[in-house]
Each structure stands twice: as C-alpha cells, then as structure tokens.
Amino acid sequence: MALAWVAPALLVVVATVQLSLALTQELTPWKGGGFGMFATVDEPGTRVIEVSVRTGGETQEVVLDDPEAVEPVASSWWLEAARSLPTEPLSARAADELDEVAWAEQDEGLAPVAPDEGEHGTIREIRVVRPALDGGAVSRETVATWSPRR
C-alpha cells in the first residue's frame, strides 16, 4: 500500500521544487519539470543575453540570442544554464567565460570571435532578458543582471 504513494509523492516534490525555483530564482517555467510551459512564453529560446562590452574606448551592447554563438571561443553551457536559471554561481561563471572572449565588428555588429581574430573587451554588465506580455503587447523584462568576478 505504501508503494502506491511513491509516484504521487515524487510528483508533488518535483512540482514543489520547480515552483519554488521559478518563483525565487527566476527559473524559466519550461525547465525543472514544471507545467508552466503551457501558460507562458518565457522559455529558454525566448530569453536573450545582453552584454555591455567595452572595446577600443567604446561601450557597445551585444545581444546573444543564441549562446552557441560564443563556441568555440567560450563554453556556451554556462550561458545556456544562466539563461534558464540565472543564479549567482551560474551567472558569475557565464560572465567569467564571456570575459575571456575577443570581440570584432561583424556585419551584424560586435560579435565574439577567436582571440587571434579580435580585440579583448571588458565586460561591463550582462543581462538575461525575457519577453513579457503587457496588456496584449510584448515587452522586454530584465530577469537578472551581473558582472564578471574580476
């Protein structure tokens, strides 16, 4: 009889943890085993990472809507993790990864490149931004902001 309660109890635990992380740590509802994915547009693919980079005496804003854009010059794993769950440890590691990237002007603006192809920039700030519905219009909302741990 006790075994019959294992699956429902486990489901309650998973739902409680996911809800707690979504409410307190900005976990996207699409991650962690929750059912919020059916009620929101806030999924990892709609979140973007915005980076303020200072190169050559000028600060520019770079939007990384695809964290794999930093491969192979940095690990996209930390950016993906920070985009889904922007906690201090994950976000700080993602910022450190980006702080090692070189930057160069491309057709679409400043972009991460291999160290021998660009200029080392100073990361000023990194933000995770998600879409938000505001009276029927889609706006942008900052989920988290952080800086490298120099």
C-alpha positions as CSV (number, residue, x, y, z in Angstrom):
1,M,0.0,0.0,0.0
2,A,2.9,2.4,0.8
3,L,4.3,1.9,-2.7
4,A,1.2,3.3,-4.2
5,W,2.0,6.7,-2.7
6,V,5.6,6.8,-4.0
7,A,4.8,8.2,-7.5
8,P,2.3,10.8,-6.3
9,A,4.7,11.9,-3.5
10,L,7.5,12.2,-6.0
11,L,5.4,14.3,-8.4
12,V,4.5,16.6,-5.5
13,V,8.1,17.0,-4.6
14,V,9.2,17.8,-8.2
15,A,6.4,20.3,-8.6
16,T,7.2,22.0,-5.3
17,V,10.9,22.3,-6.2
18,Q,10.1,23.6,-9.7
19,L,7.6,26.1,-8.4
20,S,10.0,27.3,-5.7
21,L,12.8,27.8,-8.2
22,A,10.6,29.5,-10.7
23,L,9.3,32.0,-8.0
24,T,12.5,32.7,-6.2
25,Q,15.4,32.1,-8.6
26,E,13.8,33.1,-12.0
27,L,13.9,29.5,-13.4
28,T,12.1,29.5,-16.7
29,P,8.8,27.6,-16.3
30,W,9.9,25.4,-19.2
31,K,12.7,23.8,-17.1
32,G,12.7,21.8,-13.9
33,G,9.8,19.5,-14.6
34,G,7.0,22.1,-14.2
35,F,3.8,22.6,-16.2
36,G,4.2,26.4,-16.6
37,M,5.3,25.8,-20.1
38,F,1.7,25.6,-21.1
39,A,0.9,29.0,-19.7
40,T,3.8,31.3,-20.7
41,V,6.1,32.4,-23.5
42,D,9.1,32.5,-21.0
43,E,11.1,29.6,-22.3
44,P,14.9,29.4,-22.8
45,G,14.7,30.1,-26.5
46,T,12.9,33.4,-26.0
47,R,15.3,34.6,-23.3
48,V,18.3,36.5,-24.7
49,I,21.6,37.5,-23.1
50,E,22.6,41.2,-23.5
51,V,26.2,42.0,-22.9
52,S,27.8,45.5,-22.4
53,V,31.3,45.2,-23.9
54,R,33.9,47.9,-23.8
55,T,36.4,47.7,-26.7
56,G,38.7,50.5,-28.0
57,G,37.3,53.0,-25.6
58,E,33.7,52.5,-26.6
59,T,31.0,50.5,-24.9
60,Q,28.6,48.6,-27.1
61,E,25.6,46.4,-26.4
62,V,25.7,42.9,-27.9
63,V,22.6,40.6,-28.0
64,L,23.4,36.9,-27.8
65,D,20.1,35.3,-28.7
66,D,22.0,32.1,-29.4
67,P,24.5,31.2,-26.7
68,E,26.2,28.8,-29.1
69,A,27.5,31.9,-31.0
70,V,30.4,32.0,-28.5
71,E,31.6,28.5,-29.4
72,P,34.4,27.6,-29.8
73,V,35.9,30.6,-28.1
74,A,34.0,30.1,-24.8
75,S,31.7,27.5,-23.3
76,S,28.0,28.0,-24.3
77,W,27.0,25.6,-21.5
78,W,27.3,28.3,-18.8
79,L,25.4,30.8,-20.9
80,E,22.6,28.3,-21.5
81,A,22.4,27.5,-17.8
82,A,22.4,31.1,-16.8
83,R,19.7,31.9,-19.3
84,S,17.4,29.2,-17.9
85,L,18.3,29.7,-14.2
86,P,20.2,32.9,-13.6
87,T,21.5,32.2,-10.1
88,E,24.7,33.9,-8.8
89,P,27.0,30.9,-9.3
90,L,25.8,30.1,-12.8
91,S,25.7,33.7,-13.8
92,A,29.1,34.5,-12.4
93,R,30.7,31.6,-14.3
94,A,28.9,32.7,-17.5
95,A,30.3,36.2,-17.0
96,D,33.8,34.8,-16.5
97,E,33.5,32.8,-19.7
98,L,32.4,35.9,-21.7
99,D,35.2,38.0,-20.1
100,E,37.7,35.8,-21.9
101,V,36.2,36.3,-25.3
102,A,37.7,38.5,-28.0
103,W,35.3,40.8,-29.9
104,A,35.3,42.1,-33.5
105,E,32.9,44.1,-35.7
106,Q,30.9,41.8,-38.0
107,D,28.1,42.6,-40.4
108,E,25.5,42.4,-37.6
109,G,27.7,44.4,-35.2
110,L,30.1,43.4,-32.5
111,A,30.4,39.6,-32.1
112,P,32.5,37.1,-30.2
113,V,35.5,35.7,-32.1
114,A,38.6,33.7,-31.5
115,P,41.3,35.5,-29.5
116,D,43.6,36.0,-32.5
117,E,40.8,37.5,-34.7
118,G,39.6,40.3,-32.4
119,E,40.2,42.6,-29.5
120,H,39.8,41.7,-25.9
121,G,37.0,43.6,-24.4
122,T,36.0,44.4,-20.9
123,I,32.6,43.1,-19.9
124,R,30.7,45.8,-18.0
125,E,27.4,44.0,-17.5
126,I,25.4,41.0,-18.6
127,R,21.7,40.8,-18.5
128,V,19.2,38.0,-19.1
129,V,16.0,39.4,-20.7
130,R,12.7,37.7,-21.3
131,P,9.6,38.6,-23.2
132,A,6.6,39.8,-21.1
133,L,3.0,40.4,-22.0
134,D,1.9,43.8,-21.1
135,G,-1.8,44.5,-21.9
136,G,-1.6,42.4,-25.0
137,A,1.7,43.9,-26.2
138,V,5.0,42.1,-25.9
139,S,7.7,44.0,-24.0
140,R,11.1,43.0,-22.6
141,E,11.8,42.4,-18.9
142,T,15.2,42.0,-17.3
143,V,15.4,38.8,-15.3
144,A,18.9,39.1,-13.9
145,T,21.9,41.4,-14.2
146,W,25.5,40.5,-13.2
147,S,29.2,41.4,-13.8
148,P,32.3,39.3,-14.1
149,R,34.1,38.4,-10.8
150,R,37.5,40.0,-11.7
